[in-house]
Amino acid sequence: MDSTRRDPREMTDEEAMRWMQELVSKLVEEKGSAGGACSLEAIKNPVRRRILNVLKERALAINEISERVGITGPALRFHLNFLKSSYFIEIEGNKVDLTPGGVSVVRSNKRT
């Protein structure tokens, strides 16, 4: 996680939405498509929603996520990579953190 980067948990809903819109625009411009950016398919899975929810307070090491969510190895990597490719999380080394898109999902889960 870039230490100079603002913690997405501190963003307002409007700032997080603007981040997602800018991401989609950037991907369309660069790749011709937004692909799976902020795809709702990524959060349909209950394991992936649990991963996002354990990250709601702070970034965690992969082994901490494994302990809290109760999955390990290739299954955990699969779900982390799916969330990363959908731009809900970022992974740097062994640390996983939410993006503004991931923060939006966690906040929307609280409201429902």
C-alpha positions as CSV (number, residue, x, y, z in Angstrom):
1,M,0.0,0.0,0.0
2,D,1.4,3.3,-1.0
3,S,1.9,5.2,2.3
4,T,1.4,8.6,0.6
5,R,-2.0,7.5,-0.7
6,R,-5.1,8.5,1.2
7,D,-6.9,5.7,3.1
8,P,-10.1,5.0,1.2
9,R,-11.9,4.5,4.4
10,E,-11.6,8.2,5.0
11,M,-13.3,9.0,1.7
12,T,-16.9,10.2,1.5
13,D,-19.4,8.2,-0.5
14,E,-19.2,10.8,-3.3
15,E,-15.4,10.6,-3.4
16,A,-15.5,6.8,-3.6
17,M,-18.1,7.0,-6.4
18,R,-15.9,9.5,-8.3
19,W,-12.9,7.2,-7.9
20,M,-14.9,4.3,-9.5
21,Q,-16.2,6.5,-12.3
22,E,-12.6,7.7,-13.0
23,L,-11.4,4.1,-13.0
24,V,-14.0,3.0,-15.5
25,S,-13.2,5.9,-17.7
26,K,-9.5,5.3,-17.5
27,L,-9.9,1.6,-18.4
28,V,-12.2,2.3,-21.3
29,E,-9.7,4.9,-22.6
30,E,-6.7,2.6,-22.2
31,K,-8.2,-0.8,-23.0
32,G,-11.4,0.0,-24.9
33,S,-13.4,-1.6,-22.1
34,A,-13.8,-1.4,-18.4
35,G,-13.7,-5.2,-18.2
36,G,-14.6,-6.5,-14.8
37,A,-14.0,-3.2,-13.0
38,C,-16.1,-3.0,-9.9
39,S,-18.1,-6.0,-11.2
40,L,-21.1,-7.0,-9.1
41,E,-20.2,-10.6,-10.0
42,A,-17.2,-10.3,-7.7
43,I,-19.4,-9.6,-4.7
44,K,-22.1,-12.1,-5.3
45,N,-20.0,-14.7,-3.6
46,P,-20.3,-14.9,0.2
47,V,-16.6,-15.7,0.7
48,R,-15.6,-12.6,-1.2
49,R,-18.1,-10.5,0.7
50,R,-16.6,-11.8,4.0
51,I,-13.1,-10.9,2.7
52,L,-14.2,-7.4,2.1
53,N,-15.8,-7.1,5.5
54,V,-12.7,-8.3,7.4
55,L,-10.8,-5.5,5.6
56,K,-13.3,-2.8,6.7
57,E,-11.1,-1.5,9.6
58,R,-7.6,-1.8,8.1
59,A,-5.3,-3.6,5.7
60,L,-4.4,-7.2,6.7
61,A,-1.8,-9.7,5.9
62,I,-3.0,-12.6,3.7
63,N,-2.6,-15.1,6.6
64,E,-4.8,-12.8,8.8
65,I,-7.5,-12.9,6.2
66,S,-7.2,-16.6,5.9
67,E,-7.7,-17.0,9.7
68,R,-10.7,-14.6,9.8
69,V,-12.4,-16.0,6.8
70,G,-11.6,-19.7,7.3
71,I,-10.1,-20.5,3.9
72,T,-6.5,-21.1,2.8
73,G,-4.2,-21.8,-0.1
74,P,-5.4,-21.8,-3.7
75,A,-9.1,-21.1,-2.7
76,L,-8.1,-17.9,-0.9
77,R,-5.8,-16.8,-3.7
78,F,-8.6,-17.4,-6.2
79,H,-11.0,-15.1,-4.3
80,L,-8.3,-12.5,-3.6
81,N,-7.4,-12.4,-7.3
82,F,-11.0,-12.1,-8.3
83,L,-11.5,-9.2,-6.0
84,K,-8.3,-7.6,-7.2
85,S,-9.2,-8.0,-10.9
86,S,-12.5,-6.3,-10.1
87,Y,-10.7,-3.4,-8.4
88,F,-12.3,-3.9,-5.0
89,I,-8.9,-4.7,-3.3
90,E,-5.3,-4.1,-3.9
91,I,-2.5,-6.5,-3.0
92,E,1.0,-5.3,-2.3
93,G,3.4,-8.0,-1.1
94,N,1.6,-9.9,1.7
95,K,-0.8,-7.0,2.5
96,V,-4.3,-6.7,1.2
97,D,-6.3,-3.5,1.4
98,L,-9.6,-2.1,0.1
99,T,-9.8,0.3,-2.8
100,P,-12.5,3.0,-2.7
101,G,-14.7,0.5,-4.6
102,G,-14.3,-2.0,-1.8
103,V,-15.0,0.6,0.8
104,S,-18.3,1.4,-1.1
105,V,-19.3,-2.3,-1.0
106,V,-18.6,-2.6,2.8
107,R,-20.6,0.6,3.4
108,S,-23.5,-0.5,1.3
109,N,-23.6,-3.8,3.2
110,K,-23.9,-1.9,6.5
111,R,-26.9,0.1,5.1
112,T,-28.9,-3.0,4.0
